[in-house]
């Protein structure tokens, strides 16, 4: 099944809104997928696209500095966060 570009854009907007409401918390890919009721691989693909656009930062280490082997946490870039904040 193919998802239209418009629907991907709406899902991307939902992800950005979710990350803004949960900020400064760093969210795991699986948690984001669960909250949006979407497949983890699909959400990961969208997250990576948003990262390429410079909207998100991927964190691959825990708070102790140990690298995650199979997980990633996500947060908005500072510029995106301030833009969202000013729109509120």
C-alpha positions in Angstrom: 0.0 0.0 0.0 1.3 3.4 -0.9 0.8 6.5 1.3 0.3 9.8 -0.4 2.7 12.7 0.1 0.0 14.7 1.8 -0.6 12.0 4.4 3.1 11.7 5.1 3.2 15.5 5.6 0.3 15.3 8.1 2.0 12.5 10.0 5.3 14.5 10.0 3.3 17.4 11.5 1.9 15.1 14.2 5.4 13.9 15.1 6.7 17.5 15.4 3.7 18.5 17.5 4.2 15.5 19.8 7.9 16.2 20.2 7.1 19.8 21.0 4.5 18.9 23.7 6.9 16.5 25.3 9.9 18.7 25.1 12.6 18.7 26.7 12.0 15.0 27.1 13.8 12.8 24.5 11.4 10.3 22.9 12.2 6.8 21.6 11.1 5.8 18.1 8.9 3.1 19.5 7.1 5.4 21.9 6.4 7.9 19.1 5.0 5.1 17.0 2.8 3.9 19.8 1.4 7.4 20.5 0.6 7.9 16.9 -0.7 4.3 16.4 1.7 3.7 13.5 4.2 1.1 12.5 7.7 1.6 14.0 9.6 1.2 10.7 7.3 3.7 9.0 7.7 6.3 11.8 11.5 5.7 11.7 11.6 6.5 8.0 9.7 9.7 8.5 11.9 10.6 11.5 15.0 10.1 9.4 13.5 12.3 6.6 12.8 15.1 9.2 16.4 14.7 10.4 17.7 15.2 6.9 15.6 18.4 6.6 17.2 19.7 9.8 14.1 19.6 12.0 15.1 16.9 14.4 18.1 15.7 16.3 18.8 11.9 16.7 20.4 10.9 20.0 22.1 7.5 20.0 23.5 7.6 23.5 21.9 7.3 26.9 22.5 9.8 29.7 25.6 7.9 30.8 27.2 8.2 27.4 26.7 4.5 26.4 25.8 4.1 22.7 22.5 2.5 22.0 22.9 -0.5 19.6 19.3 -0.6 18.3 17.5 2.4 19.6 17.3 6.1 19.0 15.8 9.0 20.9 14.6 12.2 19.2 14.1 15.8 19.9 13.4 19.0 18.0 16.3 21.2 17.0 16.6 24.4 19.0 15.5 26.6 16.0 12.4 24.5 15.4 11.5 24.5 19.1 11.7 28.3 19.3 9.6 28.7 16.1 6.9 26.4 17.6 7.1 28.3 20.9 6.6 31.7 19.2 3.5 30.3 17.3 1.9 29.3 20.6 
